[in-house]
Amino acid sequence: MSEVKVNKISPRSGTSVTLGESPDVFNVPTGVTLNINAGATLVNNGTATGLSSPEVYGFSKNASGQLLITTTNAGADNISKSTYASFDDALFAGTGFVWSINNDGDLIATI
């Protein structure tokens, strides 16, 4: 295996650089950070896999004081402005959170 160590990759001409060719795969190992700076654009012109869908979790209570959690069902459902306004709190996150309340009354999020 060969290794290339550089601090910057710039196009020889034009404004884009191509990494590899089909069907090459580029892996980012555990512990590595891929930083997309503010103002930069990350464009997906293909299929992104392994990513969760965006989700809205809205928290409110019913008349008995029980916790109600309303979601957008991984973006498949809409939450109206009036419903959103009724939330005591809201969280924007990826899908897959499971919510529970422990014996001390604390809200627990499990991914």
Biopython code that builds the backbone (N, CA, C, O; Angstrom):
import numpy as np
from Bio.PDB.StructureBuilder import StructureBuilder

atoms = [
    (1, "MET", "N", (0.844, -1.176, 0.000)),
    (1, "MET", "CA", (0.000, 0.000, 0.000)),
    (1, "MET", "C", (0.887, 1.236, 0.000)),
    (1, "MET", "O", (1.891, 1.285, 0.711)),
    (2, "SER", "N", (0.523, 2.220, -0.786)),
    (2, "SER", "CA", (1.248, 3.491, -0.840)),
    (2, "SER", "C", (0.561, 4.513, 0.047)),
    (2, "SER", "O", (-0.631, 4.404, 0.333)),
    (3, "GLU", "N", (1.310, 5.490, 0.471)),
    (3, "GLU", "CA", (0.755, 6.558, 1.303)),
    (3, "GLU", "C", (1.272, 7.890, 0.799)),
    (3, "GLU", "O", (2.462, 8.048, 0.524)),
    (4, "VAL", "N", (0.360, 8.847, 0.679)),
    (4, "VAL", "CA", (0.722, 10.199, 0.266)),
    (4, "VAL", "C", (0.397, 11.123, 1.436)),
    (4, "VAL", "O", (-0.727, 11.124, 1.937)),
    (5, "LYS", "N", (1.386, 11.910, 1.870)),
    (5, "LYS", "CA", (1.163, 12.851, 2.960)),
    (5, "LYS", "C", (1.315, 14.264, 2.430)),
    (5, "LYS", "O", (2.385, 14.656, 1.966)),
    (6, "VAL", "N", (0.222, 15.029, 2.505)),
    (6, "VAL", "CA", (0.228, 16.424, 2.057)),
    (6, "VAL", "C", (-0.642, 17.237, 3.014)),
    (6, "VAL", "O", (-1.455, 16.682, 3.753)),
    (7, "ASN", "N", (-0.463, 18.538, 2.992)),
    (7, "ASN", "CA", (-1.289, 19.414, 3.816)),
    (7, "ASN", "C", (-2.444, 20.029, 3.041)),
    (7, "ASN", "O", (-3.403, 20.520, 3.638)),
    (8, "LYS", "N", (-2.359, 20.006, 1.708)),
    (8, "LYS", "CA", (-3.406, 20.627, 0.912)),
    (8, "LYS", "C", (-3.424, 19.998, -0.477)),
    (8, "LYS", "O", (-2.381, 19.717, -1.067)),
    (9, "ILE", "N", (-4.652, 19.784, -0.989)),
    (9, "ILE", "CA", (-4.820, 19.319, -2.370)),
    (9, "ILE", "C", (-5.556, 20.423, -3.109)),
    (9, "ILE", "O", (-6.637, 20.837, -2.690)),
    (10, "SER", "N", (-4.984, 20.900, -4.201)),
    (10, "SER", "CA", (-5.607, 21.946, -5.008)),
    (10, "SER", "C", (-5.675, 21.477, -6.451)),
    (10, "SER", "O", (-4.804, 20.727, -6.891)),
    (11, "PRO", "N", (-6.703, 21.904, -7.209)),
    (11, "PRO", "CA", (-6.781, 21.512, -8.614)),
    (11, "PRO", "C", (-5.670, 22.158, -9.440)),
    (11, "PRO", "O", (-5.301, 23.310, -9.215)),
    (12, "ARG", "N", (-5.151, 21.401, -10.391)),
    (12, "ARG", "CA", (-4.145, 21.941, -11.297)),
    (12, "ARG", "C", (-4.741, 23.041, -12.156)),
    (12, "ARG", "O", (-4.102, 24.059, -12.422)),
    (13, "SER", "N", (-5.999, 22.818, -12.594)),
    (13, "SER", "CA", (-6.730, 23.836, -13.357)),
    (13, "SER", "C", (-8.201, 23.700, -12.984)),
    (13, "SER", "O", (-8.625, 22.661, -12.477)),
    (14, "GLY", "N", (-8.961, 24.730, -13.230)),
    (14, "GLY", "CA", (-10.382, 24.699, -12.876)),
    (14, "GLY", "C", (-10.587, 24.829, -11.381)),
    (14, "GLY", "O", (-9.751, 25.383, -10.667)),
    (15, "THR", "N", (-11.722, 24.305, -10.916)),
    (15, "THR", "CA", (-12.056, 24.476, -9.497)),
    (15, "THR", "C", (-12.431, 23.185, -8.781)),
    (15, "THR", "O", (-12.928, 23.228, -7.656)),
    (16, "SER", "N", (-12.199, 22.025, -9.422)),
    (16, "SER", "CA", (-12.558, 20.773, -8.746)),
    (16, "SER", "C", (-11.437, 19.756, -8.854)),
    (16, "SER", "O", (-10.598, 19.808, -9.753)),
    (17, "VAL", "N", (-11.453, 18.820, -7.898)),
    (17, "VAL", "CA", (-10.483, 17.727, -7.845)),
    (17, "VAL", "C", (-11.284, 16.428, -7.766)),
    (17, "VAL", "O", (-12.237, 16.340, -6.992)),
    (18, "THR", "N", (-10.915, 15.436, -8.541)),
    (18, "THR", "CA", (-11.560, 14.129, -8.490)),
    (18, "THR", "C", (-10.673, 13.172, -7.720)),
    (18, "THR", "O", (-9.475, 13.070, -7.986)),
    (19, "LEU", "N", (-11.269, 12.466, -6.758)),
    (19, "LEU", "CA", (-10.537, 11.453, -5.996)),
    (19, "LEU", "C", (-10.948, 10.082, -6.510)),
    (19, "LEU", "O", (-12.105, 9.689, -6.360)),
    (20, "GLY", "N", (-10.038, 9.366, -7.101)),
    (20, "GLY", "CA", (-10.308, 8.012, -7.556)),
    (20, "GLY", "C", (-11.258, 7.941, -8.725)),
    (20, "GLY", "O", (-11.548, 8.936, -9.390)),
    (21, "GLU", "N", (-11.744, 6.703, -8.959)),
    (21, "GLU", "CA", (-12.699, 6.452, -10.021)),
    (21, "GLU", "C", (-13.590, 5.300, -9.590)),
    (21, "GLU", "O", (-13.265, 4.567, -8.656)),
    (22, "SER", "N", (-14.696, 5.149, -10.266)),
    (22, "SER", "CA", (-15.644, 4.095, -9.916)),
    (22, "SER", "C", (-14.979, 2.739, -10.111)),
    (22, "SER", "O", (-14.345, 2.553, -11.150)),
    (23, "PRO", "N", (-15.071, 1.803, -9.222)),
    (23, "PRO", "CA", (-15.849, 1.715, -7.982)),
    (23, "PRO", "C", (-14.990, 1.929, -6.726)),
    (23, "PRO", "O", (-15.227, 1.266, -5.716)),
    (24, "ASP", "N", (-14.016, 2.820, -6.757)),
    (24, "ASP", "CA", (-13.155, 3.058, -5.602)),
    (24, "ASP", "C", (-13.974, 3.463, -4.379)),
    (24, "ASP", "O", (-15.042, 4.061, -4.504)),
    (25, "VAL", "N", (-13.459, 3.130, -3.199)),
    (25, "VAL", "CA", (-14.076, 3.501, -1.929)),
    (25, "VAL", "C", (-13.023, 4.202, -1.088)),
    (25, "VAL", "O", (-11.895, 3.722, -0.974)),
    (26, "PHE", "N", (-13.385, 5.336, -0.499)),
    (26, "PHE", "CA", (-12.496, 6.066, 0.396)),
    (26, "PHE", "C", (-13.053, 5.955, 1.807)),
    (26, "PHE", "O", (-14.194, 6.342, 2.060)),
    (27, "ASN", "N", (-12.253, 5.430, 2.723)),
    (27, "ASN", "CA", (-12.689, 5.226, 4.096)),
    (27, "ASN", "C", (-12.103, 6.297, 5.001)),
    (27, "ASN", "O", (-10.933, 6.660, 4.877)),
    (28, "VAL", "N", (-12.929, 6.800, 5.917)),
    (28, "VAL", "CA", (-12.468, 7.706, 6.953)),
    (28, "VAL", "C", (-12.444, 6.884, 8.236)),
    (28, "VAL", "O", (-13.502, 6.495, 8.733)),
    (29, "PRO", "N", (-11.258, 6.611, 8.784)),
    (29, "PRO", "CA", (-11.173, 5.719, 9.937)),
    (29, "PRO", "C", (-11.720, 6.348, 11.223)),
    (29, "PRO", "O", (-11.847, 7.567, 11.335)),
    (30, "THR", "N", (-12.034, 5.494, 12.172)),
    (30, "THR", "CA", (-12.492, 5.925, 13.479)),
    (30, "THR", "C", (-11.485, 6.880, 14.095)),
    (30, "THR", "O", (-10.276, 6.661, 14.013)),
    (31, "GLY", "N", (-11.985, 7.929, 14.707)),
    (31, "GLY", "CA", (-11.113, 8.898, 15.362)),
    (31, "GLY", "C", (-10.707, 10.060, 14.479)),
    (31, "GLY", "O", (-10.099, 11.018, 14.957)),
    (32, "VAL", "N", (-11.036, 9.990, 13.180)),
    (32, "VAL", "CA", (-10.698, 11.059, 12.245)),
    (32, "VAL", "C", (-11.889, 12.013, 12.156)),
    (32, "VAL", "O", (-13.035, 11.566, 12.127)),
    (33, "THR", "N", (-11.633, 13.298, 12.114)),
    (33, "THR", "CA", (-12.678, 14.304, 11.968)),
    (33, "THR", "C", (-12.630, 14.873, 10.565)),
    (33, "THR", "O", (-11.575, 15.294, 10.088)),
    (34, "LEU", "N", (-13.781, 14.882, 9.905)),
    (34, "LEU", "CA", (-13.916, 15.520, 8.605)),
    (34, "LEU", "C", (-14.619, 16.840, 8.871)),
    (34, "LEU", "O", (-15.809, 16.855, 9.186)),
    (35, "ASN", "N", (-13.903, 17.941, 8.749)),
    (35, "ASN", "CA", (-14.429, 19.252, 9.116)),
    (35, "ASN", "C", (-14.882, 20.004, 7.874)),
    (35, "ASN", "O", (-14.082, 20.263, 6.975)),
    (36, "ILE", "N", (-16.162, 20.354, 7.822)),
    (36, "ILE", "CA", (-16.710, 21.168, 6.750)),
    (36, "ILE", "C", (-16.842, 22.581, 7.325)),
    (36, "ILE", "O", (-17.727, 22.833, 8.143)),
    (37, "ASN", "N", (-15.980, 23.491, 6.909)),
    (37, "ASN", "CA", (-15.956, 24.832, 7.487)),
    (37, "ASN", "C", (-17.230, 25.612, 7.182)),
    (37, "ASN", "O", (-17.908, 25.351, 6.188)),
    (38, "ALA", "N", (-17.547, 26.571, 8.048)),
    (38, "ALA", "CA", (-18.701, 27.446, 7.861)),
    (38, "ALA", "C", (-18.593, 28.125, 6.501)),
    (38, "ALA", "O", (-17.522, 28.588, 6.107)),
    (39, "GLY", "N", (-19.703, 28.178, 5.801)),
    (39, "GLY", "CA", (-19.715, 28.793, 4.487)),
    (39, "GLY", "C", (-19.418, 27.816, 3.360)),
    (39, "GLY", "O", (-19.661, 28.122, 2.193)),
    (40, "ALA", "N", (-18.890, 26.633, 3.702)),
    (40, "ALA", "CA", (-18.611, 25.621, 2.682)),
    (40, "ALA", "C", (-19.903, 24.880, 2.355)),
    (40, "ALA", "O", (-20.847, 24.904, 3.145)),
    (41, "THR", "N", (-19.953, 24.231, 1.215)),
    (41, "THR", "CA", (-21.124, 23.474, 0.793)),
    (41, "THR", "C", (-20.727, 22.030, 0.569)),
    (41, "THR", "O", (-19.733, 21.751, -0.101)),
    (42, "LEU", "N", (-21.494, 21.120, 1.123)),
    (42, "LEU", "CA", (-21.303, 19.696, 0.907)),
    (42, "LEU", "C", (-22.466, 19.230, 0.045)),
    (42, "LEU", "O", (-23.612, 19.258, 0.493)),
    (43, "VAL", "N", (-22.190, 18.801, -1.192)),
    (43, "VAL", "CA", (-23.234, 18.433, -2.144)),
    (43, "VAL", "C", (-23.224, 16.920, -2.325)),
    (43, "VAL", "O", (-22.172, 16.320, -2.546)),
    (44, "ASN", "N", (-24.404, 16.308, -2.229)),
    (44, "ASN", "CA", (-24.552, 14.882, -2.464)),
    (44, "ASN", "C", (-25.260, 14.697, -3.794)),
    (44, "ASN", "O", (-26.466, 14.927, -3.890)),
    (45, "ASN", "N", (-24.526, 14.284, -4.827)),
    (45, "ASN", "CA", (-25.115, 14.041, -6.145)),
    (45, "ASN", "C", (-25.359, 12.562, -6.383)),
    (45, "ASN", "O", (-25.646, 12.149, -7.507)),
    (46, "GLY", "N", (-25.248, 11.775, -5.342)),
    (46, "GLY", "CA", (-25.447, 10.335, -5.475)),
    (46, "GLY", "C", (-26.335, 9.834, -4.359)),
    (46, "GLY", "O", (-27.318, 10.484, -4.002)),
    (47, "THR", "N", (-25.998, 8.691, -3.810)),
    (47, "THR", "CA", (-26.759, 8.099, -2.724)),
    (47, "THR", "C", (-25.897, 8.085, -1.476)),
    (47, "THR", "O", (-24.827, 7.478, -1.456)),
    (48, "ALA", "N", (-26.362, 8.749, -0.445)),
    (48, "ALA", "CA", (-25.671, 8.731, 0.845)),
    (48, "ALA", "C", (-26.257, 7.593, 1.669)),
    (48, "ALA", "O", (-27.475, 7.510, 1.827)),
    (49, "THR", "N", (-25.420, 6.728, 2.190)),
    (49, "THR", "CA", (-25.900, 5.615, 2.999)),
    (49, "THR", "C", (-25.321, 5.715, 4.400)),
    (49, "THR", "O", (-24.303, 6.372, 4.619)),
    (50, "GLY", "N", (-25.970, 5.065, 5.332)),
    (50, "GLY", "CA", (-25.488, 5.046, 6.700)),
    (50, "GLY", "C", (-25.814, 6.303, 7.488)),
    (50, "GLY", "O", (-25.336, 6.472, 8.610)),
    (51, "LEU", "N", (-26.620, 7.182, 6.918)),
    (51, "LEU", "CA", (-26.995, 8.411, 7.603)),
    (51, "LEU", "C", (-28.438, 8.296, 8.074)),
    (51, "LEU", "O", (-29.272, 7.694, 7.398)),
    (52, "SER", "N", (-28.730, 8.876, 9.235)),
    (52, "SER", "CA", (-30.112, 8.867, 9.683)),
    (52, "SER", "C", (-30.853, 10.046, 9.055)),
    (52, "SER", "O", (-30.242, 11.019, 8.613)),
    (53, "SER", "N", (-32.150, 9.940, 9.025)),
    (53, "SER", "CA", (-32.969, 11.035, 8.504)),
    (53, "SER", "C", (-33.129, 12.102, 9.574)),
    (53, "SER", "O", (-33.061, 11.800, 10.765)),
    (54, "PRO", "N", (-33.342, 13.343, 9.165)),
    (54, "PRO", "CA", (-33.586, 14.383, 10.166)),
    (54, "PRO", "C", (-34.936, 14.165, 10.842)),
    (54, "PRO", "O", (-35.891, 13.713, 10.211)),
    (55, "GLU", "N", (-35.001, 14.480, 12.094)),
    (55, "GLU", "CA", (-36.215, 14.244, 12.877)),
    (55, "GLU", "C", (-36.460, 15.428, 13.801)),
    (55, "GLU", "O", (-35.520, 16.023, 14.327)),
    (56, "VAL", "N", (-37.720, 15.759, 13.992)),
    (56, "VAL", "CA", (-38.119, 16.724, 15.011)),
    (56, "VAL", "C", (-38.797, 15.931, 16.113)),
    (56, "VAL", "O", (-39.714, 15.153, 15.852)),
    (57, "TYR", "N", (-38.347, 16.129, 17.344)),
    (57, "TYR", "CA", (-38.980, 15.533, 18.514)),
    (57, "TYR", "C", (-39.610, 16.680, 19.302)),
    (57, "TYR", "O", (-38.898, 17.558, 19.789)),
    (58, "GLY", "N", (-40.926, 16.680, 19.430)),
    (58, "GLY", "CA", (-41.631, 17.711, 20.191)),
    (58, "GLY", "C", (-42.122, 17.134, 21.500)),
    (58, "GLY", "O", (-42.736, 16.067, 21.524)),
    (59, "PHE", "N", (-41.854, 17.834, 22.588)),
    (59, "PHE", "CA", (-42.197, 17.349, 23.925)),
    (59, "PHE", "C", (-43.313, 18.206, 24.516)),
    (59, "PHE", "O", (-43.233, 19.434, 24.518)),
    (60, "SER", "N", (-44.357, 17.541, 25.020)),
    (60, "SER", "CA", (-45.456, 18.226, 25.694)),
    (60, "SER", "C", (-46.036, 17.259, 26.723)),
    (60, "SER", "O", (-45.604, 16.110, 26.819)),
    (61, "LYS", "N", (-47.024, 17.735, 27.496)),
    (61, "LYS", "CA", (-47.683, 16.904, 28.504)),
    (61, "LYS", "C", (-49.178, 16.893, 28.228)),
    (61, "LYS", "O", (-49.736, 17.870, 27.727)),
    (62, "ASN", "N", (-49.819, 15.779, 28.560)),
    (62, "ASN", "CA", (-51.270, 15.734, 28.452)),
    (62, "ASN", "C", (-51.883, 16.264, 29.749)),
    (62, "ASN", "O", (-51.159, 16.708, 30.640)),
    (63, "ALA", "N", (-53.220, 16.217, 29.859)),
    (63, "ALA", "CA", (-53.915, 16.760, 31.032)),
    (63, "ALA", "C", (-53.531, 16.045, 32.319)),
    (63, "ALA", "O", (-53.649, 16.619, 33.402)),
    (64, "SER", "N", (-53.071, 14.794, 32.219)),
    (64, "SER", "CA", (-52.661, 14.021, 33.395)),
    (64, "SER", "C", (-51.193, 14.239, 33.744)),
    (64, "SER", "O", (-50.689, 13.666, 34.710)),
    (65, "GLY", "N", (-50.511, 15.063, 32.962)),
    (65, "GLY", "CA", (-49.101, 15.324, 33.230)),
    (65, "GLY", "C", (-48.157, 14.304, 32.614)),
    (65, "GLY", "O", (-46.956, 14.329, 32.885)),
    (66, "GLN", "N", (-48.683, 13.409, 31.790)),
    (66, "GLN", "CA", (-47.848, 12.400, 31.137)),
    (66, "GLN", "C", (-47.122, 13.025, 29.950)),
    (66, "GLN", "O", (-47.660, 13.885, 29.252)),
    (67, "LEU", "N", (-45.892, 12.572, 29.740)),
    (67, "LEU", "CA", (-45.076, 13.074, 28.635)),
    (67, "LEU", "C", (-45.615, 12.578, 27.302)),
    (67, "LEU", "O", (-45.897, 11.392, 27.133)),
    (68, "LEU", "N", (-45.754, 13.504, 26.357)),
    (68, "LEU", "CA", (-46.117, 13.161, 24.986)),
    (68, "LEU", "C", (-44.952, 13.564, 24.087)),
    (68, "LEU", "O", (-44.410, 14.661, 24.220)),
    (69, "ILE", "N", (-44.572, 12.683, 23.180)),
    (69, "ILE", "CA", (-43.503, 12.987, 22.224)),
    (69, "ILE", "C", (-44.094, 12.884, 20.826)),
    (69, "ILE", "O", (-44.618, 11.843, 20.431)),
    (70, "THR", "N", (-44.001, 13.972, 20.093)),
    (70, "THR", "CA", (-44.489, 14.027, 18.721)),
    (70, "THR", "C", (-43.277, 14.083, 17.804)),
    (70, "THR", "O", (-42.347, 14.849, 18.056)),
    (71, "THR", "N", (-43.275, 13.277, 16.737)),
    (71, "THR", "CA", (-42.148, 13.268, 15.803)),
    (71, "THR", "C", (-42.642, 13.501, 14.380)),
    (71, "THR", "O", (-43.841, 13.464, 14.106)),
    (72, "THR", "N", (-41.698, 13.738, 13.494)),
    (72, "THR", "CA", (-42.023, 13.892, 12.073)),
    (72, "THR", "C", (-41.898, 12.572, 11.319)),
    (72, "THR", "O", (-41.949, 12.552, 10.089)),
    (73, "ASN", "N", (-41.734, 11.462, 12.057)),
    (73, "ASN", "CA", (-41.681, 10.137, 11.432)),
    (73, "ASN", "C", (-40.624, 10.102, 10.331)),
    (73, "ASN", "O", (-40.892, 9.720, 9.192)),
    (74, "ALA", "N", (-39.411, 10.515, 10.709)),
    (74, "ALA", "CA", (-38.267, 10.538, 9.779)),
    (74, "ALA", "C", (-38.528, 11.432, 8.570)),
    (74, "ALA", "O", (-38.071, 11.148, 7.463)),
    (75, "GLY", "N", (-39.264, 12.510, 8.798)),
    (75, "GLY", "CA", (-39.529, 13.455, 7.724)),
    (75, "GLY", "C", (-40.748, 13.122, 6.886)),
    (75, "GLY", "O", (-41.097, 13.880, 5.982)),
    (76, "ALA", "N", (-41.412, 11.993, 7.169)),
    (76, "ALA", "CA", (-42.579, 11.581, 6.388)),
    (76, "ALA", "C", (-43.828, 12.368, 6.773)),
    (76, "ALA", "O", (-44.747, 12.507, 5.966)),
    (77, "ASP", "N", (-43.867, 12.885, 8.006)),
    (77, "ASP", "CA", (-45.037, 13.618, 8.487)),
    (77, "ASP", "C", (-44.670, 15.083, 8.720)),
    (77, "ASP", "O", (-43.504, 15.416, 8.935)),
    (78, "ASN", "N", (-45.650, 15.924, 8.676)),
    (78, "ASN", "CA", (-45.458, 17.343, 8.950)),
    (78, "ASN", "C", (-45.983, 17.677, 10.336)),
    (78, "ASN", "O", (-46.916, 17.042, 10.826)),
    (79, "ILE", "N", (-45.383, 18.672, 10.960)),
    (79, "ILE", "CA", (-45.884, 19.207, 12.220)),
    (79, "ILE", "C", (-46.338, 20.626, 11.925)),
    (79, "ILE", "O", (-45.565, 21.447, 11.431)),
    (80, "SER", "N", (-47.589, 20.904, 12.230)),
    (80, "SER", "CA", (-48.140, 22.230, 11.934)),
    (80, "SER", "C", (-47.521, 23.285, 12.845)),
    (80, "SER", "O", (-46.947, 22.967, 13.887)),
    (81, "LYS", "N", (-47.643, 24.517, 12.444)),
    (81, "LYS", "CA", (-47.121, 25.634, 13.226)),
    (81, "LYS", "C", (-47.772, 25.668, 14.610)),
    (81, "LYS", "O", (-47.094, 25.899, 15.611)),
    (82, "SER", "N", (-49.085, 25.439, 14.665)),
    (82, "SER", "CA", (-49.789, 25.477, 15.947)),
    (82, "SER", "C", (-49.371, 24.312, 16.853)),
    (82, "SER", "O", (-49.238, 24.490, 18.064)),
    (83, "THR", "N", (-49.165, 23.131, 16.278)),
    (83, "THR", "CA", (-48.693, 21.997, 17.076)),
    (83, "THR", "C", (-47.296, 22.267, 17.594)),
    (83, "THR", "O", (-47.002, 22.016, 18.763)),
    (84, "TYR", "N", (-46.424, 22.784, 16.720)),
    (84, "TYR", "CA", (-45.059, 23.089, 17.148)),
    (84, "TYR", "C", (-45.067, 24.123, 18.279)),
    (84, "TYR", "O", (-44.297, 24.014, 19.233)),
    (85, "ALA", "N", (-45.936, 25.118, 18.163)),
    (85, "ALA", "CA", (-46.019, 26.162, 19.195)),
    (85, "ALA", "C", (-46.485, 25.604, 20.532)),
    (85, "ALA", "O", (-46.197, 26.187, 21.577)),
    (86, "SER", "N", (-47.205, 24.477, 20.515)),
    (86, "SER", "CA", (-47.705, 23.893, 21.759)),
    (86, "SER", "C", (-46.652, 23.071, 22.502)),
    (86, "SER", "O", (-46.874, 22.696, 23.653)),
    (87, "PHE", "N", (-45.521, 22.784, 21.876)),
    (87, "PHE", "CA", (-44.476, 21.987, 22.531)),
    (87, "PHE", "C", (-43.872, 22.762, 23.694)),
    (87, "PHE", "O", (-43.667, 23.973, 23.609)),
    (88, "ASP", "N", (-43.589, 22.049, 24.782)),
    (88, "ASP", "CA", (-42.838, 22.640, 25.893)),
    (88, "ASP", "C", (-41.366, 22.765, 25.525)),
    (88, "ASP", "O", (-40.666, 23.662, 25.995)),
    (89, "ASP", "N", (-40.912, 21.853, 24.680)),
    (89, "ASP", "CA", (-39.528, 21.859, 24.203)),
    (89, "ASP", "C", (-39.478, 21.044, 22.917)),
    (89, "ASP", "O", (-40.367, 20.233, 22.656)),
    (90, "ALA", "N", (-38.443, 21.259, 22.117)),
    (90, "ALA", "CA", (-38.276, 20.514, 20.869)),
    (90, "ALA", "C", (-36.803, 20.231, 20.655)),
    (90, "ALA", "O", (-35.940, 20.990, 21.096)),
    (91, "LEU", "N", (-36.526, 19.131, 19.972)),
    (91, "LEU", "CA", (-35.158, 18.721, 19.664)),
    (91, "LEU", "C", (-35.095, 18.371, 18.187)),
    (91, "LEU", "O", (-35.943, 17.636, 17.680)),
    (92, "PHE", "N", (-34.088, 18.898, 17.499)),
    (92, "PHE", "CA", (-33.821, 18.536, 16.109)),
    (92, "PHE", "C", (-32.629, 17.581, 16.130)),
    (92, "PHE", "O", (-31.541, 17.958, 16.566)),
    (93, "ALA", "N", (-32.826, 16.357, 15.666)),
    (93, "ALA", "CA", (-31.769, 15.345, 15.720)),
    (93, "ALA", "C", (-32.026, 14.314, 14.630)),
    (93, "ALA", "O", (-32.955, 14.453, 13.834)),
    (94, "GLY", "N", (-31.199, 13.286, 14.603)),
    (94, "GLY", "CA", (-31.400, 12.181, 13.678)),
    (94, "GLY", "C", (-32.457, 11.230, 14.187)),
    (94, "GLY", "O", (-32.811, 11.258, 15.365)),
    (95, "THR", "N", (-32.960, 10.391, 13.307)),
    (95, "THR", "CA", (-33.942, 9.383, 13.709)),
    (95, "THR", "C", (-33.285, 8.339, 14.588)),
    (95, "THR", "O", (-32.060, 8.231, 14.629)),
    (96, "GLY", "N", (-34.094, 7.578, 15.284)),
    (96, "GLY", "CA", (-33.588, 6.445, 16.036)),
    (96, "GLY", "C", (-33.514, 6.645, 17.535)),
    (96, "GLY", "O", (-33.149, 5.712, 18.250)),
    (97, "PHE", "N", (-33.846, 7.826, 18.041)),
    (97, "PHE", "CA", (-33.840, 8.016, 19.484)),
    (97, "PHE", "C", (-35.013, 7.255, 20.097)),
    (97, "PHE", "O", (-36.118, 7.264, 19.554)),
    (98, "VAL", "N", (-34.768, 6.600, 21.224)),
    (98, "VAL", "CA", (-35.819, 5.955, 22.007)),
    (98, "VAL", "C", (-35.867, 6.693, 23.336)),
    (98, "VAL", "O", (-34.839, 6.877, 23.988)),
    (99, "TRP", "N", (-37.062, 7.116, 23.734)),
    (99, "TRP", "CA", (-37.214, 7.949, 24.926)),
    (99, "TRP", "C", (-37.853, 7.142, 26.041)),
    (99, "TRP", "O", (-38.746, 6.327, 25.809)),
    (100, "SER", "N", (-37.374, 7.385, 27.264)),
    (100, "SER", "CA", (-37.954, 6.742, 28.434)),
    (100, "SER", "C", (-37.771, 7.667, 29.632)),
    (100, "SER", "O", (-36.992, 8.619, 29.580)),
    (101, "ILE", "N", (-38.490, 7.381, 30.702)),
    (101, "ILE", "CA", (-38.356, 8.134, 31.953)),
    (101, "ILE", "C", (-37.928, 7.143, 33.018)),
    (101, "ILE", "O", (-38.570, 6.112, 33.221)),
    (102, "ASN", "N", (-36.828, 7.467, 33.701)),
    (102, "ASN", "CA", (-36.337, 6.544, 34.730)),
    (102, "ASN", "C", (-37.107, 6.744, 36.039)),
    (102, "ASN", "O", (-37.999, 7.590, 36.110)),
    (103, "ASN", "N", (-36.765, 5.969, 37.074)),
    (103, "ASN", "CA", (-37.477, 6.015, 38.352)),
    (103, "ASN", "C", (-37.361, 7.359, 39.060)),
    (103, "ASN", "O", (-38.190, 7.688, 39.909)),
    (104, "ASP", "N", (-36.335, 8.140, 38.715)),
    (104, "ASP", "CA", (-36.160, 9.465, 39.310)),
    (104, "ASP", "C", (-36.916, 10.546, 38.547)),
    (104, "ASP", "O", (-36.886, 11.715, 38.932)),
    (105, "GLY", "N", (-37.594, 10.161, 37.464)),
    (105, "GLY", "CA", (-38.345, 11.117, 36.665)),
    (105, "GLY", "C", (-37.514, 11.819, 35.597)),
    (105, "GLY", "O", (-37.976, 12.781, 34.984)),
    (106, "ASP", "N", (-36.286, 11.342, 35.372)),
    (106, "ASP", "CA", (-35.418, 11.937, 34.359)),
    (106, "ASP", "C", (-35.741, 11.367, 32.969)),
    (106, "ASP", "O", (-36.003, 10.173, 32.818)),
    (107, "LEU", "N", (-35.717, 12.235, 31.974)),
    (107, "LEU", "CA", (-35.931, 11.804, 30.599)),
    (107, "LEU", "C", (-34.634, 11.225, 30.068)),
    (107, "LEU", "O", (-33.590, 11.872, 30.146)),
    (108, "ILE", "N", (-34.686, 10.018, 29.533)),
    (108, "ILE", "CA", (-33.511, 9.306, 29.035)),
    (108, "ILE", "C", (-33.653, 9.134, 27.516)),
    (108, "ILE", "O", (-34.677, 8.652, 27.031)),
    (109, "ALA", "N", (-32.625, 9.529, 26.785)),
    (109, "ALA", "CA", (-32.572, 9.319, 25.333)),
    (109, "ALA", "C", (-31.584, 8.208, 25.053)),
    (109, "ALA", "O", (-30.433, 8.275, 25.484)),
    (110, "THR", "N", (-32.017, 7.192, 24.338)),
    (110, "THR", "CA", (-31.153, 6.080, 23.972)),
    (110, "THR", "C", (-31.063, 6.020, 22.451)),
    (110, "THR", "O", (-32.075, 6.087, 21.752)),
    (111, "ILE", "N", (-29.845, 5.893, 21.954)),
    (111, "ILE", "CA", (-29.641, 5.821, 20.516)),
    (111, "ILE", "C", (-29.255, 4.410, 20.147)),
    (111, "ILE", "O", (-29.033, 4.118, 18.972)),
]
sb = StructureBuilder()
sb.init_structure("model")
sb.init_model(0)
sb.init_chain("A")
sb.init_seg("    ")
for serial, (resi, resn, name, xyz) in enumerate(atoms, 1):
    if name == "N":
        sb.init_residue(resn, " ", resi, " ")
    sb.init_atom(name, np.array(xyz, "f"), 0.0, 1.0, " ", f" {name:<3s}", serial, name[0])
structure = sb.get_structure()
